[in-house]
Structure formats: structure tokens, C-alpha cells
Amino acid sequence: MLIYNVDIRSIDFPSLKIIWGDDLLDETSALTLSSNLELKELRMPKLRAIHKGNVRIENSTFLCYLQSKVNWNELLEDDAENRLITSDSAFRQCNPKLLKCTECDHCWSGKAKYCQEEYRSVCGDRCSSRQCFLPANSSEYECCHEACTGGCTGRGAHQCVACRELSLDGACVHQCPPMMVHDPKKGMLIPNPKGRYVYDRYCVEECPKELLVERDACVRHCSEGSHHDMTKDSRRCEPCKGPCPKGNLTLFV
């Protein structure tokens, strides 16, 4: 996400929960704020995690809440020291003593509706996932499942805010069930009736029609050494016999 040279006073992303960082600016930054001389508030009250990449803030002198009232360790998985990068020109017009949060310790702006949602710092050291939630009618935090990212709303891998790796029928998993499994009786691989393809961050029964199929994944392009034979009624990538034909990376439509 790049916010550059805007001339408005505030920007709101009221529903944004996760910045995945799949497409990093300069291969490093998931969120870059640069040369925003009029911008005073960037409000993202639902943001829970910046999954990959750094945050870079430069020449944005009035984004004062980001300097002292946002808990970046919550968003950067307790690694703000290395993943939050600010230039000398950032925050130079800020006075932290003038900033206040309403009904919370950390916030994106002064009103209560802009309080930052915190689920890591409140856990202490008792959760291996370093994420926790507060059950209804309870004063004791409980741990989130390790497959979660961004925290959770309850116990188990099916109540994560988002999945660290993949989602299978609403539950977070580390990998999808393979399309082929070993049958020890037959001594060979056989189709897995519960197998799923990897599509984006999901385990799916079928790949979308606009995509190709390579092994256990839905892909836009065949990998090096494979091609899609458009003369066949198939979307599968096949190993090339000899040099791959030109255009082997063509997206199937």
C-alpha cells in the first residue's frame, strides 16, 4: 500500500483488517507513507496485522498518532524495531503530549471509535501463538490457535480473524489435503477424495475456470519446464518434451 503526496487531512480504511504484503514496494515495504505534507490522520481501527514487509514513513510531518499512539508491535508481530522505518523528516511537527486516546491506550485518532484493537500485548508470554482473545463475560484472556494471524474471536482454528497460511472450509490449516495420497496396500499413489487445490489463500475443490492447474495448485502461468497444450481439452500444465513451445505461459481462457 502506497500513500504518496496526498493533500487531504485524513484518510480512512474502516474495514481493513490485514495488509498481506504480497506485493512489496521496492521488495521491502508493505505500507509506505511518503511526502504527505497535509495529511494528519491515517485511521485504520480494524487493522490487526501487517503480515509481510516493512512500514516506511518519510516526509509526512503531521502523522503524529502514528508516531506515539499506535502500537506497531501489535501490527508487526512484535518486531517493530526492525520493520518500522522512519526518516528524520517524519513526525517533526509532532508533540506527543498533545495527543490523547479516548477509552484506550492506543489509537489512530482521538475518538473512541478509532481505538486500536490489541490482541498481542495483552497476552503476556503464556500463548505460543502470541495472540489471544477475551471471551464474553470473562476477565481472563485465552490463547488463539497458532494457525491464526490477526488474532481470533474464539478457540480453535475456525475462529481466526485471518489465516496465517491457508483456509479450508472456514478453518485455518498449514497446508491443503493433497490431491494424491499413497495407498500402502496397492503401493502406489491414488486420488484423494478429500484433496484440494491451493488457490490464493484457500483450499478449493476446483480451480476457477480462468486458471490453469499444475500439480495441486491453481496457477496463472505454467512453471518453467512445463506448458499448457491448448489443443487439448484440459487446463493442466504438462512437462515439456524437449524445448517448451513459445507461449507456454499463456493464461487459459
SULCORHU-V606042 format. One record per residue. N is the residue number from 1. RES is the residue in one letter. SS is DSSP state (@ for helix, = for strand, . for the rest). PSI is psi in radians with two decimals (* if undefined). NEAR is the number of other C-alpha atoms within 12 Angstrom. Layout:
BEGIN
n res ss psi near
N RES SS PSI NEAR
N RES SS PSI NEAR
END
This chain:
BEGIN
n res ss psi near
1 M . 2.22 28
2 L = 2.17 24
3 I = 1.92 28
4 Y = 2.22 22
5 N . 0.77 19
6 V . 2.63 21
7 D . 0.60 18
8 I . 2.87 17
9 R . -0.45 19
10 S = 2.64 22
11 I = 2.35 23
12 D = 2.34 21
13 F . 1.39 19
14 P . -0.35 19
15 S . -0.03 14
16 L . 2.12 20
17 K . -0.67 27
18 I = 2.33 32
19 I = 1.92 33
20 W . -0.54 30
21 G . 0.52 24
22 D . -0.52 20
23 D . 1.63 18
24 L . 2.39 22
25 L = 2.23 20
26 D . 0.46 16
27 E . 0.23 15
28 T . -0.61 21
29 S = 2.19 31
30 A = -0.52 32
31 L = 2.09 37
32 T = 2.22 33
33 L = 2.02 38
34 S = 2.34 31
35 S . 0.75 25
36 N . 1.42 30
37 L . -0.28 28
38 E . -0.31 23
39 L . 2.19 31
40 K . -0.46 30
41 E = 2.25 36
42 L = 1.95 36
43 R = 2.00 33
44 M . 1.17 31
45 P . -0.36 32
46 K . -0.09 29
47 L . 2.22 37
48 R . -0.57 37
49 A = 2.56 44
50 I = 1.78 37
51 H . -0.85 34
52 K . 2.66 28
53 G . 2.98 31
54 N = 2.98 38
55 V = 2.23 39
56 R = 2.21 35
57 I = 2.14 36
58 E = 2.47 30
59 N . 0.76 27
60 S . 1.41 37
61 T . -0.29 31
62 F . 0.15 34
63 L . 1.11 39
64 C @ -0.58 32
65 Y @ -0.56 40
66 L @ -0.45 39
67 Q @ -0.80 36
68 S @ -0.19 24
69 K . -0.17 33
70 V . 2.28 38
71 N . 1.69 34
72 W @ -0.42 35
73 N @ -0.52 29
74 E @ -0.70 37
75 L @ -0.49 42
76 L . 0.48 34
77 E . 0.85 31
78 D . 0.48 23
79 D . 0.64 22
80 A @ -0.51 23
81 E @ -0.62 17
82 N @ -0.43 18
83 R @ -0.17 27
84 L = 2.04 33
85 I = 2.09 28
86 T = 2.52 28
87 S . 2.96 20
88 D . -0.41 14
89 S . -0.17 22
90 A . 2.39 28
91 F . 0.28 30
92 R . -0.25 20
93 Q . 0.22 21
94 C . 2.52 21
95 N . 1.74 18
96 P @ -0.46 19
97 K @ -0.34 12
98 L @ -0.10 14
99 L . 2.42 25
100 K . 2.52 24
101 C . 2.63 24
102 T . 2.06 18
103 E . 0.37 16
104 C . 2.93 21
105 D . -0.52 25
106 H . 2.47 31
107 C = 2.89 36
108 W . -0.28 40
109 S . 3.03 35
110 G . -0.44 28
111 K . 2.68 21
112 A @ -0.55 19
113 K @ -0.14 20
114 Y @ 0.28 31
115 C = 2.50 29
116 Q . 2.36 38
117 E . 2.14 36
118 E . 2.31 33
119 Y . 0.00 38
120 R . -0.93 37
121 S . -0.39 28
122 V . -0.11 25
123 C . -0.47 23
124 G . -2.54 18
125 D . 0.19 15
126 R . -0.23 17
127 C . 2.17 21
128 S . -0.50 17
129 S . -0.23 30
130 R . 0.55 31
131 Q . 2.48 40
132 C = 2.97 38
133 F = 2.79 34
134 L = 1.90 24
135 P . 2.71 16
136 A . 2.46 11
137 N . 0.57 7
138 S . 2.68 9
139 S . 0.06 10
140 E . 2.18 15
141 Y = 2.55 29
142 E = 2.73 30
143 C = 2.53 33
144 C . 2.78 37
145 H . 2.59 33
146 E . -0.31 29
147 A . -0.08 32
148 C = 2.72 40
149 T = 2.54 42
150 G = 0.19 39
151 G = -2.84 46
152 C = 2.98 39
153 T . -0.05 26
154 G . -3.06 23
155 R . 2.65 25
156 G . 2.82 25
157 A . -0.14 31
158 H . 0.04 26
159 Q . 0.52 28
160 C = 2.60 35
161 V = -0.73 35
162 A = 2.88 37
163 C = 2.31 37
164 R . -0.63 33
165 E . -1.28 26
166 L = 2.74 30
167 S = 2.24 32
168 L = 1.88 29
169 D . 0.71 20
170 G . -0.07 20
171 A = 2.53 29
172 C = 2.34 31
173 V = 2.83 29
174 H . -0.48 21
175 Q . 2.77 26
176 C . 2.66 29
177 P . 2.29 26
178 P . 2.68 23
179 M . -0.41 26
180 M = 2.47 19
181 V = 2.75 20
182 H = 2.27 14
183 D = 1.85 12
184 P . -0.48 9
185 K . -0.75 9
186 K . -0.32 9
187 G . 0.64 9
188 M = 2.92 11
189 L = 2.42 14
190 I = 2.73 17
191 P = 2.42 16
192 N . 1.98 18
193 P . -0.33 13
194 K . 0.16 19
195 G . 2.61 23
196 R . 2.63 30
197 Y = 2.63 34
198 V = 2.13 33
199 Y = 1.98 29
200 D . -2.02 22
201 R . 0.49 26
202 Y = 2.70 30
203 C = 2.06 33
204 V = 2.66 28
205 E . -0.61 24
206 E . 2.53 22
207 C . 2.56 26
208 P . 2.57 22
209 K . -0.45 17
210 E . -0.02 18
211 L . 2.77 28
212 L = 2.94 37
213 V = 2.15 34
214 E = 2.03 28
215 R . -2.04 24
216 D . 0.44 28
217 A = 2.64 34
218 C = 2.17 32
219 V = 2.71 29
220 R . -0.54 27
221 H . 2.58 27
222 C . 2.59 31
223 S . 2.91 25
224 E . 2.33 19
225 G . 0.00 20
226 S = 2.83 27
227 H = 2.88 35
228 H = 2.08 35
229 D . 1.83 26
230 M . -0.12 20
231 T . -0.21 10
232 K . 2.64 12
233 D . 1.15 12
234 S . 2.62 19
235 R . 0.20 31
236 R = 2.48 33
237 C = 2.38 34
238 E = 2.60 27
239 P = 2.43 20
240 C . 2.44 19
241 K . 1.72 11
242 G . -2.75 10
243 P . 2.42 13
244 C . 2.43 20
245 P . 2.62 20
246 K . 2.52 14
247 G . 0.27 17
248 N . -0.17 26
249 L . 0.18 26
250 T . 2.33 23
251 L . 2.33 24
252 F . 2.33 29
253 V . * 15
END
